Amino acid sequence: MNETFFLPWPYKLTAKELIDYEETVSHVYRLARTWFTDLLDNNKFGIRLAALSPEEFFAFVRSQEYVKDPDRIEFLNRPRISIALAGTGHPFDCDDRTILSLSYFMLQNYMNKIFGKPRLYDYRVLVVGRFADPHHIYIEYKKTDSIKWIPFDPTYPHNEYGVAPFVPGFIRYFYD
């Protein structure tokens, strides 16, 4: 089932049935890898997103209204769309925030590379569940010279920077 939704500018949203969480993770990485430079664009908030520290970027994403996907439909948005449609009632849930978060760290590494500096961050995607089944996605990151992974889950207003949202009964890590 493919449906296309048109936005009021030259971008389209395609809704496609996803098979499982591994396919979702694949699309999350693909969207972040392809569109991380969207974070360099001017945005309706007037914030230079690429210039924010990880803590500031976390706070910005966390401050945006959480909107769950409609039943049995999975929206996965490139960063530009998530930012442009934030606060409009368009779905903006954990997978969209994961795409934004990955994009942020990919962009930081890219900018360092442009200026001949070493890679700053490593990152990974976590699919977790409170019990035996997966139901949530977010990232962890670390500086390349560190062994400490930092949870980065700006999904809900009560989530804290550097704190995992819960102790998972199900956990799976995915690396780029």
C-alpha positions in Angstrom: 0.0 0.0 0.0 1.6 3.3 -1.1 -0.1 6.6 -0.6 1.5 10.0 -1.3 0.6 13.2 0.6 1.5 16.5 -0.8 2.7 19.4 1.3 2.3 23.1 0.5 5.9 23.2 -0.9 7.7 20.9 -3.2 8.1 17.9 -0.9 6.0 14.9 -0.7 5.3 12.4 2.1 5.0 8.7 1.1 3.2 6.3 3.4 4.3 2.7 3.0 3.6 -0.3 5.2 6.6 -1.2 7.2 7.3 -4.9 7.9 9.1 -4.7 11.3 11.2 -2.5 13.6 14.4 -3.5 11.7 13.0 -1.9 8.6 12.0 1.2 10.6 15.6 1.5 11.9 16.9 1.1 8.3 14.7 4.0 7.2 15.7 6.1 10.2 19.4 5.8 9.3 18.7 6.4 5.6 16.7 9.6 6.3 19.3 10.9 8.7 22.2 10.0 6.4 20.6 11.5 3.4 19.1 14.7 4.9 21.3 15.7 7.9 22.2 18.9 6.2 18.5 20.0 6.5 19.6 21.1 10.0 21.6 23.9 8.3 18.4 25.4 6.8 16.7 28.5 8.1 13.7 27.4 10.2 10.5 28.9 11.6 12.1 29.0 15.0 15.0 31.2 13.9 17.4 28.9 15.6 20.8 27.8 14.1 20.3 24.2 15.0 23.8 23.1 13.9 25.3 25.6 16.4 23.6 24.1 19.4 25.4 22.0 21.9 24.0 18.4 22.4 22.2 19.5 25.5 20.7 22.5 23.8 19.6 20.4 20.8 18.1 17.9 23.1 16.1 20.6 24.9 14.9 22.1 21.5 13.6 18.7 20.2 12.1 17.8 23.5 10.2 21.1 23.7 8.3 20.3 20.4 4.8 18.9 20.8 4.7 15.1 20.8 2.1 13.8 18.2 1.8 10.0 17.8 1.3 8.4 14.4 -2.2 7.4 13.5 -3.1 3.8 14.1 -1.4 1.4 11.8 0.4 4.2 9.9 4.1 5.0 10.4 5.3 8.4 9.5 9.0 8.8 9.1 10.0 12.4 8.2 13.2 13.9 7.0 14.5 16.6 9.4 13.2 19.5 7.3 9.7 18.2 7.4 9.7 17.4 11.1 10.9 20.9 11.9 8.6 22.7 9.4 5.5 20.8 10.6 6.4 20.8 14.4 3.5 22.2 16.3 0.9 21.8 13.5 -0.5 18.4 14.7 1.5 16.4 12.1 2.9 13.2 13.6 6.1 13.9 15.5 7.0 10.9 17.6 10.0 8.9 18.8 11.2 7.8 15.4 11.0 11.3 14.0 13.0 12.6 17.0 15.5 9.8 16.5 16.0 10.9 12.9 16.6 14.5 14.1 19.0 13.3 16.8 21.0 11.2 14.4 21.0 14.0 11.9 22.4 16.4 14.5 25.4 14.1 15.4 26.0 13.2 11.7 26.1 16.9 10.9 28.6 17.7 13.7 30.9 15.0 12.4 30.5 16.3 8.8 31.3 19.8 9.8 34.4 18.6 11.6 35.5 16.7 8.5 35.1 19.8 6.3 37.5 21.7 8.6 40.0 18.8 8.7 39.2 17.9 12.3 38.6 14.3 13.5 35.2 12.7 13.9 33.6 13.9 17.2 30.9 11.4 17.9 29.8 7.8 17.6 26.1 7.0 17.8 23.8 4.1 17.8 20.0 3.5 17.6 18.3 1.6 20.4 15.0 -0.2 19.9 13.6 -0.9 23.4 10.5 -2.1 25.2 9.5 -2.1 28.9 8.8 -5.8 28.7 9.6 -8.5 26.0 8.3 -6.5 23.0 9.9 -3.5 21.3 7.8 -0.3 21.3 10.3 2.7 21.4 13.3 4.0 19.6 16.0 6.6 20.5 19.7 7.0 20.3 22.8 7.0 22.4 26.0 8.9 21.6 29.5 9.2 22.9 32.5 11.3 22.1 35.0 9.2 20.1 37.6 9.4 22.8 35.2 8.1 25.5 33.7 4.8 26.4 30.6 6.2 28.0 27.4 6.1 25.9 25.0 8.9 26.7 21.2 8.3 26.3 19.6 10.9 24.0 15.8 10.5 24.0 14.0 13.9 23.6 10.7 12.2 22.9 8.6 13.3 25.9 8.7 16.6 28.0 9.6 14.6 31.1 12.7 12.9 29.6 16.0 14.1 30.9 19.2 14.6 28.9 21.6 11.7 29.5 19.1 9.5 31.2 17.5 6.4 29.7 13.7 6.6 29.7 13.3 3.3 31.5 15.0 0.0 32.3 14.2 -2.1 29.2 13.0 -5.6 29.2 13.8 -5.7 25.4 16.8 -3.9 23.9 18.5 -4.1 20.6 21.4 -1.9 19.3 21.9 -0.8 15.7 25.0 0.8 14.4 25.5 2.8 11.1 
